[in-house]
């Protein structure tokens, strides 16, 4: 990781697919400079044509400045504005975006630029991965969840009615431009949701970072710019380290990033996409997974309680709301569709201590059922 005044750069080393994550504060108007630099990685003569994909929540505030930055240096830019929310991650919207690219006469040098949260990044990346067998794209994430997680690593996709992110691809971006000033306008619930993924990194990979979050909870809660740059950069570095070892999630190394997600994806799907925010579901899923680790004899209750206590100080929910009433059998059935499952056999990422997790495929279903019954 390199730094210059108030900016940080985290490299993601993937050979010919390598890219940089630029982390700044209050510099969105300078994004064209980074995009032009990244565009030259694919060709000596980039088309200087882009489709910005954003959503109704942020298009005026953030997509417009990105478009202005590019048009001022001679780019031709169009903007597609999606309906905000998880429901946009569907095949119909993908088809509509293909139509926009066709109308633009987009070629393999045209760049798709995602400006928004995880939904925008996921669908934009999937469109870029599949149009003309793959065109370049850039991530400009504007939510905390997208900045620390979904914008990094090249996992893109859309939802199927029976499962979250079941249709997708691995397609690395040309680069990721993160301006933490976008978090100043982020609604409180969205911000807390993203912070669950931040805590996840401490639990799975870095106890020192977990301790940093405990010591800087005021800075986190007040959205202090210096604290946020450090938090975002550390999360990006930790994720980059994992992605570099297991880009296509084949060896199991990258699976550690899915701590809490086996429970979370089941909760999200069964309650209807949008009822729970993704980060909320992940935070709740982390506590379920930690309790499961207790039953499996991997940790004692103190490891779970440290997570619960930090979540409490950061305003992150740790239990499903009373309005969501899911049956244990339905949750178990949905878990069998999880991407980590093999032949219907459940596998879980479970903690062995703060700062380390592992993938387990020998967890008795009875233990999973017991945790769901007790906490549900």
Secondary structure, 3 states (H helix, E strand, C coil): CEEECCEEEEEECCHHHCEEEEEECCCHHHHHHHHHHHHCCCCCCCCCEEEEEEECCCHHHHHHHHHHHHHCCCCEEEEEEECCCHHHCCHHHHHHHHHHHHHCCCCCCCEEEEEECHHHHHHHHHHHHHHHHCCCEEEEECCHHHHHHHCCCCEEEEEECCEEEEEEEECCCCEEEEEHHHHHHCCHHHHHHHHHHHHHHHHHHCHHHHHHHHHCHHHHHCCCHHHHHHHHHHHHHHHHHHHHHCCCCCCCCHHHHHCCHHHHHHHHHHHCCCCCCHHHHHHHHHHHHHHHHHHCCCCCHHHHHHHHHHHHHCCCCCCCCCCCCCCHHHHHHHHCCCCCCECCECCEEEEEECCEEEEECCCCHHHHHHHHHHHC
